[in-house]
Amino acid sequence: MLKAIKKYKAPYLFILPFFLLFLVFQLIPTVWTLYISLTNWKGIGTPDFCGMDNYKKIAVDNMFWESLGNTVIYWISGLILILCCALLIACLLNSRFLANNTARAFFKTATFLPNVCAAIAMGLIFRMLFDENVGLINEIIALVGISKIPWLTSTTFSKIPVIILNVWRYTPWFTMILLSGLLNISKDYYEAATVDGANSIQQFWFITLPSLKNILFFCSVTLTVDMWKLFNESYILPGPGTSNSSLFQYMYESGFNVFNMGYASAIGVVLILILIVISLIQFVARRRQGEL
């Protein structure tokens, strides 16, 4: 009887650590954040309950809406540019032009290197590259007769270095994910398509893309979360005012620069709700396609 009880309880013991970690690091902080968002709190002392005042302040806060707009730009540009670049590089790494295993291993390693570089260090390097006076980018465009561009001091151009840094950093990771998907596509499909007279573009459109639908969906959801919690890139490459600030950065500055923890928590709650809505839209759209 004792053995039967132990056998029955054993599966629950394996998942108990997960629930403990979820309770300590997810559920309790989330509930605490919801509570703090309804208070005026400077990080010390007793929180002063203020109801929905922080959320009312968000509705009329121009800096919040500008940061929200910047984040939407980073998100959309990231989805388009990162996924397109990752898919292109993955196809090149999987192509017959890299039939040599040594060459393929070298290019895989070189492709993945940006992903393991420290974000802060890369941000500082990009700041030097895009410096208006002595930056390498302006020196190169000056050679072709184009006047120097105020990359980080103009609201018109300040987001471009951040977007380029995002693409450079995130593309390698999603390239490896898409490459793993390409390696699992049977070559028999391509051989049959070749026999039927399909060219490379037709094979890509009717074989490669449909076979990668689930992986591309996973990448889009993951990348959406990454872009909405973007911080390092916009923080290291600041533009004038809040022209470059992401919503995550504005939340950090509200909490740790101004020490308005209640307002920062309210921004965090809004950010969570936005991510939930976007994720639900993605899953509903995917389900309507009959894929889920």
N, C-alpha and C positions, 0 to 999 in steps of 0.2 A: 504493500500500500504506500509506504514511504517513497519507494522508488518511483511509483506512478505519479505521486505529487511532485517530486523533483523534476521528472520528465515533463510534466505539464507546465511547470513554472519556468523551465529553462529558456524557452524562446523569449519570454518577457524580460529576462535578465539581460539578454543581448541588446535589446533596444532601450533599456533603462538609461544608459549613459547619454543617448541621444536626447531623450526627453529632459534629462537634468540640464544638459547644455543648452537646449532650446529654452527652457524655463529661465535660466540664469542670464543668458546672453541675448535672448530675443524677446520673449514674452514680457518679462519684468521691465526691461528698458523701454519697450514699446508703450506699455501702460503708463510708465513714469513720464514718458515724453508727452503723451496725450494729456496727462494731468498738468504738467508744467506749461503746456501751450495755453492753458486757461488761467495762468497766473502772471504776475509781474515778479520776476525773480532775477537777481543779479549774480547768482551762482553761490552766494553765501547767505546765511540767515534763513528766515522762514518765508516761503513763497506766499505772496499776497494774491488771493483769488480775485480775478477780474472778469471772469466769464468769457465772452466772445470778443473782447476788446482787441486782442491781438489779430484775430481774423478780420475784424472790421478795418484795422490799420492796414492789413495786407491789401484789401480791396482798393485802397486809395494811395498805395505806396508806388510811386513812379519807378523807384529803383528796383523794386520787386518785379514789376512788369517788364522792365528793360532786361533784367537778368533772365527772366523767363523767356523772352524773345531770343536772347543770345543762345540759351540752351536749346531752344527749338532749332535754331540755325545749325548749331554743332551736331545735333541729333540727325537732322535730315541729310546734311552734307556727309556725316559719318556713315550713315546707312548706304548712301549711294556710292561714295568714293571708296570707302574701305571694302565693301563687299565686291565691287567691280574690280578693284585692284587685286584683292585676294583671290578672286576667281580666275583672273587673267594669269597671275603668277602661278597658281596651282596647276592650271592647264599647261603652262610652259614647263613646269617641273615634271609633269607627267607625260610630256610629249616625247616623241621618238627622237627629237633633237638632242636629248640627254640620255641616250642609250647607255653611255658609259656610267657604271655605278659610282666610280670615284668622282666624276664630275657632278653627278646628281647629288651625292652626299655633300660635296663642297657647297653647291648652290643652296641646298636645304639649310645648311648651317649658316651661310651668309644671310639668307633670307630671314632666319629666326633671330639673329643677333639683336636687332632693335628692340625686341620684346623683353630681353633680359637686361637691357641698359636701364640705369636709374632714371626715373622720370624727371627728377629735379636737375640732375646733371645735363640731361638732354635739353631741358628747357633753357638752362643757362647758355648752352652752346647755340641754340636757336636764337636766343636774344642777341648774341654777338653776331650771328650770321645776318640777322635782319636789322642790325643797327643802322640808323639813317646816315650816319657820317662815315663810319669806318667798316660797316658790315660788308661781308663778301658778296651778298646778293646784289647790293647796290653797285658794288665795284664791277660786277659782271655785266649788269644791264647798262652801266655807263659806257662800256666798251662798244655797245651798238648804238650809242647816241641817245639813249633814253635818260631823262633827268632822274635824279635820285628820288626814291619814293619814301615818304615818312611812314614806314610800316607800323611802328608802334606808337606814333604820336598823332595819328589821324584816325578819326572814327570810321572813315571810309575803308581803310586798308588794315586796320588793327586785328580784325578777326582772321585774316588770311594766314598769318604765321601760326595761329592756334590750330586752325583746320589742317594745315600741312603737317604740323607736329602730331596731331591726332591720327592722321592717315599713316604717317611714318611709324608710329608706335604700335597701333592696333592691327595693322594689316598682316604682320607675320603670324600672329596667333590664329587668325581666321583663315589664313592661307594653309596652315597645317591641318586645320579641321576639314577644310574643303578638299585638300589633297587626300586625306584619308578616305573621304567619300568617293573621290575619283578612282582610287585604287580598288575599291570594292565593286565598281561597275564591270560587268563581264565584257571581255573583249569580243565575245561572240556577237554582241549587238552591233559593234562597229564593223566587224567582218561581213556580217549579213547586209548591213547598210551599204558597204562598199560594193558588194556584189550587185545590189539593186541600183547602183549608180548615184548614190547620195554623196554630195561633196562634204567638205569639212564643216562648213557653216551649217548645213542641214543636219549633220550628225550632232553638232553641238546643240542645236535648237531642239531637235526631236528626241535625242538620246541623253546627252549630258545633263541639260537643265532639268528635265523631268525626273531623272534619277537622283538629283541633288535637292529636290523640293523640301524634304524633311530636314536636311542639314542646313539649307539656306534659311528655313523658318527658325531653327534653333539659333543660328547665327544672328538673325535679325532681332530676336527677343533678347539674347545676351548683349548684343551691341546697344540695344535701346537702354538697358539698365546701365551699361558702362558710360554712355554719353550723358545720361541724365544725372549721374553722380560725378561728372567730370570736375576736377578741381585743380590738379597740379599744373596742367597746361595753361589755363587761363590765369592762374595765380602768378606763375613765373613770367608770363608774357602779357603784362597788363597794358591796356590801352588807356586813353584819356577818360577819367571818370569811371563809370561802370560800363563803358562800351564793350568790354571784353568779359565782364564778370558772368560766371555761370550761376545758376540758382543755388547749387551746392556751395559755391564760394561765398555767395551773399549770406547764406545761412551761417557759415563759419564765421564770417566777419561780424554778423549781428550778435553772435554768441560770445566770441572770444576777443573781439576788438572793442565793441560797444558794451559788452557784458549784459546784454538783454537776452537772457536765456529763454524767457517765456516767448518772446517774439521769434527767436531762432527755432524753438521747438514747434511753433505754429507753422513756420516755413517748412520744417521737416515733415510735418503731418500732411501739408498740401503736396509736397513732393511725392510722398508715398501714395497719396490718392491719385495723382497724375499718372504714376507708373502703373498702378492697378488698372486704371481706365484704359491706358494704352495697351497693356498686356491683354486685357479682356477683349479689346477690339481686334487685336492680332489673332487671338485664339478663335473668336467667333468667325472672323473672315476665313481662317483656315478650315474651320469645321464646315462652313458653307460650301467649301470646295470639295468636301467629302474626304478630306485627308485625315481628320481626327475622329 
